[in-house]
Amino acid sequence: MAYALTPINMLAYKSVGSGYTDKAYRNITEHYRWGGLDKATPGNVPYYDETAARMVNSTRISIVEAAQNLIKEAEMAADLKEHNDSLKVDVPARVMTDGFIADRYNKARTLLHLMEQKLPWFAVNASFSIIEDTASAYFTIAHATGNSDDMKRGSQLMEQLLTNYAQYMRYYNSLSADLKGCLTNIDDYLYQDAGYLKLFETYMLANPSAAKKLFVKLDKQGLNLWYGFERAALRVLHSRSASAAQNIVYSFPTYARMFPKEAQDFLMKHDNFYTVMTQLMEQSNS
């Protein structure tokens, strides 16, 4: 939506500075139309049916992807600036400057702000993945530039996302086994495959102290978050769920670093999880 079709790999080192991200930036900031959603207020929200709402989220995805590509280009430009003697990539000299790198991050931030302004979250709900990707982009910019406002905004988005889905986690915990078998694929991912815990990991890696505080708060409210890993292990054992396996392997080590005593206690009490975790770690290292 934001790019022209090209026969080149736009995320290769040799493409840094070629202008593809700048073209996407101009298309979004100068040519996108917002369908009246940019005029919405909490008290006056236009009606969007399911088809129109999907179009809004497709537009959001195109903007977030453009921001992610600008961030990736900044990271590759920094690599070139630092290591081009070994990478030996022929790129314009302007690419290997602090000004070019800063410009990429600034444009990525501008796109994220524009999306939130023109396509406000309150007007059309977004999927958890879009919000997570938006927050992650803010976090990456914050860590690269030291901008505290980016860290603050990413944290706000993750706090809102995790708190909002906590109510569904409570509802899930109240369901009988038969009703849990009627969940949609997305529900299965979030509540049975440890997808909700994976969202928490995104926050933990970016802002550990704030994420830990929220985790403890929600767990004390009866969400029983640690047991989500046990459910994911059962999904691996009985359904061979690839997403559950992936979430266990990538997320549990982060939790173990954040909560070493609680993680050790959990492993001692849940044989299923310990067995699955050991097998998955062996497979990932083989």
N, C-alpha and C positions, 0 to 999 in steps of 0.2 A: 504493500500500500504506500509506503514511504520511499521505496527505492525503485530505481530503474533496473530492469533485468540485464545482467552482465555475464559474460563467459568467464569471469575471474573469481578466485576465492577472495572475498572481500575481507576475510579475517586472517589473511597471511601477512607476514612481516613486510613483504614487498608491496603490499597494497596500502600500507600506512601513509597517510597524506595524499592519497590519490583523489580524494574529494567525495567519495561515496557517502560518508557520514555527513558531510556538509550539505550535500544535496538532499538527504533525508531531513536534515535539520531545517533547511529552507522550505521544503515541501510542507512540513508539519507547522512551522511557525507562520508561514505566509499564505498557504493554500488550503489547509484543512478547513472544513466547515463543520460547525458544531451543532447544527440542527435545533437551536434554541435552548439546548441544555446549558449553555454558558450563561443564560439569563435566569436559570432556576434558583430559587431560594428554598430554605426548609419549609416555608409556609406556602410555596407556590411551585410545586413540582409537576412538570408535564407528564402525561401518561405515556409510558413506553410499553408496548406489548412484548411478548417473548422474543419475537423476531427482531424488533428494533433494539431491544436490550442486548441481544447477542451482537448486533452491529456496533453498539457502544463499546462493548468489551473487546471486540476485534480491533476497534480503533485504539483503545487503551493499550492492547498488546503491541500494536505497531509502534506506539510511542515509547513504551518501556523497552522494547527491543532496540529501537534507535538509540536510546540512552545507554543501554548496555553495550552497544557497539562503540559508542563514543568512549565509554569507560575502557573497553578492551583496547581501543586504539591508543588511549593515553598510556595504558600499561605497556603495550608493545613499544610505543615511542620511548618510554622510560628505559625499557630493556635495550633498545637500539642505542640510546644515548650512553648507556653504561657499558654495553658489551659488543658494540658493532665491530670491533676488531676481530672478534671470534665469529660473530654471526655473518659478517661480510655480506650485508644486504645493501643494495644500491637504492637509496631513498633520497628525497630532497633534503638539503641541509637544514631547512627550517623545521623538519620533523624532530631533529635531535636537539631541541631547545626547550628550556623550562616554559617559555611562553606558549609553545604549541601544546605541550602537555596540559598546562593550566586551562587553555582554551577548550580542550576536549572535556575536561571535568566541568567547566562552567556551562558549556552547552548541554551536557547531560543533565545538570541540575535545572537548567532553564526548561528543558522538556518535561521533567518530572513536575515542576511547579505548574507549567502550562496545563498539563493533563489534569492535575488536581483542581485547577481553577476552572477549566472549561468543561470538564466531565466529572463533576463532584460526586464523591462516593455516596452521599445521601440521596442523590437523585436516581441512580441506577446501581443496584448491588453489583459488586464485583466478586469473582471467585477468590478463594483464599490464595491461589497461586499468583494471581495478578498483584494482590496486596503484598504478598511475601516478596515477589520480585521487585516491586517498587521500593519496599523497605530495604531490601538487600542492596539495591543501587545507591540509595542514600547512605547506607553504612559504608560501602566501598569508597564513595566520594569523601565521606568524613574521615576515614582512615588515611586516605591519600593526601588530603589537603589540610587536615586538622580543623575543619570547619565544624564547630560545635552545633550549629543550627541543623546541619545535615544529620548528625547523630541524634539530635533531639527529635527531628521529624520521623526518622526511621524507627526510633523507639516508640513514638506515639502510635505509629501504624501497627507495630507488632503488639503493643499492649492492647489496643482496641481489637485486633484480630483474635488474639488468644483469649481475651476476656469474653468476646462475643461467642466464640465456639465453645467456651466452657459450659454454657447453658445446655448445649447439645450433648456434651460429654455427660453431664448429669442425667439428661434424659436417657441416653444410651445405657448408662449404668443401671437404670431402673427397669430396662426391658427384660422379658423372659428370654430364654434361649431360642424359643421358636420365633419370636418377633425379631430377634437379632439376625436370624437367617433370612429375613425379608428386606434387608437393607440394600440400598443402591450401591453401585461400585464405588462412588465417591465416598459414601458413608463408611463402607468397608475399609477404604484406604485410611480415612481419618481416625476411625475409632477401633478398628480391629488390626490394622497393619501398622500401627504406631505412627501414622501420618501426623497426628496432632503433636506427638512428641518430637517429630522431625521439625515442625514449625517452631517449637520451643528451642530446638537446637540452633536454628538460624539466629534467634535472638541471643542465645547464650554466647555464641561465637562472636557476636558483634558488640554486645553490651552485657558482659557477664554479671556484674553486680545487680543491675536492674532486672535482668531475666531471672536470676536466682531468687530475688525478693518476690517476684510475681509467682514463680513456681511454688514456693513455700506457701504463699498466701492461698493460691487456688487448691493446693493439695490439702491444706487444713480445712477447706470448705467442703471436703468430702469427694473430690474428684477421683481420688485413688489413682493418681497419675502413674506411679511406678508399675501398677498392675497392667498398664497398657503394654509394657514390654513382654509380660507373660502371655497376654492375648496374642501378640505378634508371633511369639515362639510357637504357640499352638497352631496358628495359621500356617507357619512354615512346615510343621510336622504333619498336619492333616490335609492342607490344601496346596502345599508347595507354593505359597504366595511369594513371588519374586520381590514385590514392593515391601512386604513385611521383612524379608531377609535383608534387603538393602537398608531399610530404616534401622534395623538392629545393628548391623555392622558399622554403619556410619554414625549413628546417633549415640548408642550406649557408651562408647568411650568418652564422649564429651560429658555425659552425665556422671560417669565415674570420676572424671577429673573435678567436676564441680561439687559432687557429693560423694566423696570417697567412702565414708562410713556407711551411708545409706545404700550405696551400690553394693558394697561387700555384704551387708545384711541381706539385701535382695537376692544376691546370687546364692547365698547359703540357704535361703528359704524356698527357692523356686528351682527345682531340679530340671524341669522342662527347659526353662530359659538357659540355664547353665550349659546343658547338653547342646542345645541349638547354637548358642553363642560360640561355644568351643569349636563345633563343626564348621560353622560359617567362617570363623577366623582362620581356621586351617585351610579352608578352600581358597580364601582370598589371598593367602600367603604362598599357595602352591603354584 
